[in-house]
Amino acid sequence: MSLAARVEEKLFQNRYLVDAGKPHIAIRPHEKPSENLLAMTRICPAGCYSETSSGQVEITPDGCLECGTCRVLCEVAGDVVWNYPRGGFGILFKFG
């Protein structure tokens, strides 16, 4: 069994409680995404960021691991607005 398969199995053990209508991450409107925002389509460990056919970056925060990668990489430049999810919502880690 590969390392990637073991990681996927462990991530599958986690649960995510969606706070409908109140996402904890939002991408600010942009005409052209920054290099850091485009990088998030490749480095987000949960795969929440994607590039649309029109070249825009969008996010689906359901399943976000709340690791802070996007916060560190994009918040200072103003690409994203990041807040912790409300109590009881977000990722529920099984191991740790």
VEXDREN-2710 file (C-alpha; in Angstrom, 1 decimal):
% VEXDREN-2710
k/r/px/py/pz
1/MET/0.0/0.0/0.0
2/SER/1.4/3.4/-0.9
3/LEU/1.9/6.3/1.4
4/ALA/-0.7/8.3/-0.5
5/ALA/-3.3/5.6/0.1
6/ARG/-2.6/5.6/3.8
7/VAL/-3.0/9.4/4.0
8/GLU/-6.2/9.2/2.1
9/GLU/-7.6/6.5/4.4
10/LYS/-6.7/8.6/7.5
11/LEU/-8.3/11.8/6.0
12/PHE/-11.4/9.8/5.2
13/GLN/-11.8/9.2/9.0
14/ASN/-12.2/12.9/9.6
15/ARG/-15.7/14.4/9.3
16/TYR/-16.7/17.9/8.2
17/LEU/-19.8/19.7/9.5
18/VAL/-20.9/22.3/6.9
19/ASP/-22.2/25.6/8.2
20/ALA/-24.6/26.2/5.3
21/GLY/-24.5/29.8/4.0
22/LYS/-21.6/30.8/6.3
23/PRO/-18.3/29.8/4.6
24/HIS/-15.2/30.5/6.7
25/ILE/-13.1/31.3/3.6
26/ALA/-14.1/33.5/0.8
27/ILE/-12.1/34.6/-2.3
28/ARG/-12.2/38.4/-2.9
29/PRO/-13.4/39.3/-6.4
30/HIS/-10.5/39.5/-8.9
31/GLU/-10.1/40.1/-12.6
32/LYS/-6.9/38.0/-12.8
33/PRO/-5.9/35.7/-9.9
34/SER/-2.6/36.3/-8.2
35/GLU/0.2/33.7/-8.5
36/ASN/-0.4/32.8/-4.8
37/LEU/-4.1/32.2/-5.5
38/LEU/-3.3/30.1/-8.5
39/ALA/-0.8/28.1/-6.4
40/MET/-3.7/27.2/-4.0
41/THR/-5.3/25.2/-6.8
42/ARG/-2.2/22.9/-6.5
43/ILE/-1.2/23.0/-2.9
44/CYS/-4.4/23.1/-0.9
45/PRO/-4.2/19.7/0.9
46/ALA/-8.0/19.3/0.8
47/GLY/-8.3/20.3/-2.8
48/CYS/-10.8/23.1/-2.0
49/TYR/-9.5/25.5/-4.7
50/SER/-10.0/25.1/-8.4
51/GLU/-9.5/27.2/-11.5
52/THR/-12.5/27.7/-13.8
53/SER/-12.5/27.5/-17.5
54/SER/-12.5/31.4/-17.6
55/GLY/-9.2/31.5/-15.6
56/GLN/-10.8/32.5/-12.3
57/VAL/-10.1/30.7/-9.0
58/GLU/-13.0/29.5/-6.9
59/ILE/-13.3/27.8/-3.5
60/THR/-15.5/25.1/-2.1
61/PRO/-14.7/25.2/1.6
62/ASP/-16.6/22.0/2.4
63/GLY/-14.0/19.6/3.5
64/CYS/-11.4/22.2/4.4
65/LEU/-8.7/20.9/6.8
66/GLU/-8.3/24.4/8.4
67/CYS/-4.5/24.0/8.0
68/GLY/-4.0/27.7/7.3
69/THR/-2.1/27.4/4.1
70/CYS/-4.3/29.8/2.2
71/ARG/-4.4/32.1/5.1
72/VAL/-0.6/32.3/5.2
73/LEU/-0.2/32.5/1.4
74/CYS/-3.1/34.7/0.4
75/GLU/-4.6/36.6/3.3
76/VAL/-1.9/39.3/3.7
77/ALA/-2.2/40.2/0.0
78/GLY/-6.0/40.4/0.3
79/ASP/-6.8/37.5/-2.0
80/VAL/-8.9/35.7/0.6
81/VAL/-10.9/36.4/3.7
82/TRP/-10.3/33.7/6.3
83/ASN/-12.1/33.2/9.7
84/TYR/-12.3/30.2/11.9
85/PRO/-15.6/28.4/11.5
86/ARG/-18.3/28.9/14.1
87/GLY/-18.1/26.6/17.1
88/GLY/-19.2/23.1/16.3
89/PHE/-18.7/23.5/12.6
90/GLY/-15.8/22.7/10.3
91/ILE/-13.4/19.8/10.5
92/LEU/-13.8/17.1/13.1
93/PHE/-10.5/15.3/13.4
94/LYS/-10.7/11.6/14.4
95/PHE/-6.9/11.3/15.1
96/GLY/-5.8/14.3/17.1
END
